[in-house]
Amino acid sequence: MVTLQLKQLSVPLGQRIILTDVNWSKFEDILQELGEKRATRVAYYHSQLEIRMPLPEHEFDKEIIGDMVKILLEELEVDRECYGSTTFKRQDMAAGIEPDNCFYIQNHRLMIGKRRLDLTVDPPPDLAIEVDVTSKTQLSAYAALGVPELWQFYQGTLKINVLQAGNYVESSLSPTFENFPMIEGVSQFVQMSLTQGSSAALRAFRKWIRERIER
């Protein structure tokens, strides 16, 4: 048997590697070896581990979409706790995931001041965001952990997934922001950011939100 160390593996930008037959103990060891300050993201479900390296444009998209969510919540005067790319995992579910961004909204009060999470006690994020294609491993991990709403952004288009009976169902509206056409809005202002810059796009997004609140 050939044994490789993680430092011997190089994941090209925009690519992922898949490791099979990874038990929970090995998964924990890999997380520890990778450390917290890294560019890679991981997804784990039932002994399959994915390690992916986002493209630079991936990072831009996930930041501006996260900023849009923050602006919308501010304008609605809804409190939230943002946990970014925190590692969420449950051994009893054999699942682990690192979102591109995530928010506690309905459950924000439970998370105030928490810096260490235990999903056997703490709820999963209310809303998670993933940029680029979400693999079966990622979707399975999100579903197992019970994340109620998952946004996927791919090639300029937002897809909203809602957890129903343990599986994700595509929705035309966000249950969190049901009075706003988020698929249209996110796509429109991400596209604007490519020509006018992110600051101008976010200001226009805020104006777009206020106009709909005032109706």
N, C-alpha and C positions, 0 to 999 in steps of 0.2 A: 504494500500500500504506500502511495506517495502522499506525504503530508506537506501542505503549503501553509505558510503564515500569511495573515492578512496583508502585511506590508509588502508581500510579493505580488499582490493583485493590484492591477491598475484598471480603473473603470473610466473609459473615455467619456468626454462630455456628451450628454444626451443618450448615453447607453446604460445598460443594467447588466448585472450578472445574477444568475440564479443558482443557489446552492440547495441541494436536496438532502433529505435524511439528516436534517439538523435538529437535534432534540433541544428541549427547552434550556437545559444547562449550557449547551454549546451556544445557543442564541444569546444567553446572558453574558457569556464570556466574550462573544464577538462584540456585543454592545460596549462592554467595558474596554476592549482593546481599541475599538474605533474611537472611543472618547466622545465628549459632548461637542467640542469645537471642531466641526468638520462640515464639508460641503455635501457629503453624500446623505441620502435618505434610505431608510430601511423599511421593509414590510415583511411580516412573518405570519404564516398561517399553516398550522398542522404540518410542521417539519420542513416547510419550504421557505427559504429566505431569499429575498431580493434586495440587492444593494444597487442603487441607481445614482448617477451623477447628473444633476440638472444642467441644462444649457444656460448661458447668461440671460437670454431672453425669457427663460422660464422664471428666473428670479425677479425680473422686472414685472412680469405679469402677475405673479403671486403677491408682490408688494402692492401694486396699484389696486388690485381687487380687494386685498385686505384693507387698504385705505378707504375704499368705497364703502365697505361694510361699516367701518368706524364712523365715517361721515354720516351715513344713514342713521346709525344708532344715536349719534349725537343730536341730529336734527329731530329725531323722534323722542329725544330725552329718555332713552332706554339705556340702562346700565349694562355693562358687560365686563368680562374679564377675558383678555386675549392670551392664549398660551402658545402661539406661534407653532414651531415645529417640535414641540415636546414629544417625547416617546411615550405612547400609551400602550399598555400591555396587560394581559391577564393570563397567568399560567393555566388556570382552569379552562380557559377558552382556547388555549394554544394559539394566541393571536397577539400581534404587536404591530403598531403602525406609527409613522411620523408624518403628520399632515404637512402640507406646504404652509398652511395657516389654519387656525381654529379659534373658535369663540365659545365661551359660556355666556349665554344670554338669559334663557329662562331659569337656569340654575346658577346664575352668577353669584348670588349671595352665599352659596355653599362653598365657593372657591376663593372668596376674599382672603388674602394673606397666605394661601397655600402655596408652598414651594416644592413639596414632595407629594406625588399623587399615588393613590392606591385604588385602582378601579374596582376592587372588591368592596370598597366603601364609597368612594367618590363616583359621581356620575361621569359618563363620557361627555365630550364636548357636544354642544347643541348644534353647532354648524362647523363643518370642516371644508377646506378648500384644497383642491388638487389641480395643478396645471399640467397639461399634456395628458396622454392616454393613461387611464388608471387600469392596471392589470387585474386579472382575476384574483391574484393573491392579495392585492390591496383592497379590492372590493369585499372579498371574503373576510378580511381582517376588520374592516370598518363595520360590516354587518354583524360579525360575532361580538364586537365590543359595544354594539348598540348605538352607534352614532346616528341620530334621527334624520339629519339632513346633510347631504354631501354634494358640493358643487364641483363639477369638472369643467375646466376651461381648456379647449383644444382648438387650435387653428382659428382663433378669433370668435369662437362660439361657446356660450355657456350652456351647460346641461345641468339641470337640477334633479337630484335623486332623493327620494323620500323613502325611509325605511317602513315597510309594511309587512307584518307577519314574518320578519326575519330576512326579507329580501328587499332590494332597492327597486323602486318603480319610478320611471321618469315622470316629471311633473312640469306643467307649463308655468306654474307659479311657485314661489317659495313660501312654505308654510310660515316661516319667520317674518317675511315681508309680503304678505299676501295682497296688499293694496298697491304694490309697485311692480311694474313689468321688468323684473330684474334681468331676464334673459336679453331683452332689448337694450336696457340701460347699460349693463356691464359691457356688452359687445360694442355698443356705440362709443363709449368713452375710453375704452382701451384702444380702439381704433383711432380716436382723436389724439390720444397721447403720442401716437407714432408720428404725427405730423406737427402737432402744436406743443408737445411736451407734457409731462405728467402733471405739473403744477396747474397749467391752463385747463387740462382735462378734468382735474379734480375740482377746480373752481366751477367749471361748467356743470359737473355732476351735482355739486351742492345746490346750484341754482335750479337744476332739473328736479331735485328732490323737494326743494322748498315750494316750487310751483305746484307740485302735486299735493303737498300737505295743505296748501292754502285753498285748494279747490273745495 
